[in-house]
Amino acid sequence: MAAPDVRQMAGRSAGMGVLLAACISALVVNANTSAVTILLPAISADLGAPIEQLQWAVTGYMLVGAAVIVTSGALGDVFGRRRVFMLGLLLFVASCVVIALAQTGTGVILGRVIQGAAGSTILACGMSLLSVASSGAGQMRAITLWGAASAVGAAAGPLIGGVLVDATGWQGLFWIDAVIAAACVPLTLLTVKESSDPNRPRSIDVLGTVLVAVALVPLVLALSEGSDWGWFSWKTFLCLVIAVLGAVGFVVVERRATAPLVDLALLRNKVLVGATLAILIVAGAINALMYLLSLYFQNPDAFGMSPLDAGLATLPAAAAMIAITPLITPLAVRIGSRNAVAIGFGLAALGFLVLFFVTASWVYAGFVGPLIAVAVGLGLANGPASSASTASVSEEQVGAASGISNMARYVGGSLFVAAVATVSTAVTDARRAAGESAADALAAGLSRSSLLLAIMSGLGVALLLMMGRHRGERPAAVHRSAAAAVIIYTIPTQPVGGSRS
């Protein structure tokens, strides 16, 4: 009998061109995404736009990303992954230019909405390009590098944003990102082969994509404006009615679609649903916390930090999440995913509860411990949940499950940021109206927002009832990279075919 071919056992490695294009673009997109909250005070001061308005630069990005993340992968499968990936890059460049040239807050928000579509397209199609350009162990190496690039970008974004605000003004981040993304276009064109999935239905679920936005936008609008309109006002009620109708319409459309955005049959999988809810809460909590702290640290009535100092102030959280990464999968394998998720959410809830006691007298050192606890807890909850979301389904359903998880990240981020921004602003304004100092009122807003996040993290503990006894796979390099990247993307930890994004 002939000896097995070592090259076949090792699989096919991705070419350097596709690796560079996918990894560099993923790093830039994630660094840009995590840096924006650090830039908001500088943008507000420069353009005269209130922070309450610029909140939509964060939530608008995530809302569009939620609607597009799965659709962009489907477009790549049908019309060519390289073609759609390059379209995402060009759209990203255009969005950076729109933002950098903006003279009003509305211009920044418009650019960020475009950027939400571009970023989700780049991430979805970049992963697909790597999947079809490699196989076996070579595919796992490529995915590991992509995950590492994504994690580095997300962790370094706030610091990069702070450095660039001081050195070039807030516009510098977007000009530099535009140049790097533009450089990826010829690299992709010259080095990446086109691919598509001839077996996939040619139908694109455009109506489902629109209905995601119809359901989410008015819901976020109600959360953002409800305190000003009145929670029982006709405007708030109308938004909620439209959101419900959009959600119902989405379910009806998905049941009839030839190639649905979300395979509703998967939602009968209790483990997948529990894991997806955990992912939604984690993504929402981490985005909401970074939003709150970026503004609080830079507010003159609090610490009055520079953007660079505020970026540095977020490093303990990033460092803690990176440090816990190698331990997440082995721990989940040992104690079970649902126990790891419950412990993680419990630790995060404890960290948020400590922040509930914040007062104007706190110094920065008082934030370090809670920040580390929240980061470690959310990382511990998110890693096993992300792994369980794809491991709990059959091989041919891995792509669909990953799509559901990634959509949940964007949904969680948009809802949680809107909710905590509303709570923080309402409490701060009420305390100021009652005669408290600006510093005390600001601390009270952060305190009550932290309590909301503690409650949501506490609800995450209850998800252990849905997670079953999944223990995950034996740890490998790709698991560490997947665990590091799960704050922004679910990476399947088993080789996947090129037919799915």
Helices and strands as residue ranges (DSSP letters): H 6-10, H 16-47, H 51-79, H 81-101, H 105-133, H 136-168, H 171-191, H 206-229, H 234-256, G 264-268, H 270-298, H 307-313, H 315-335, H 337-356, H 365-391, G 395-397, H 398-433, H 438-461, G 462-465, H 477-485
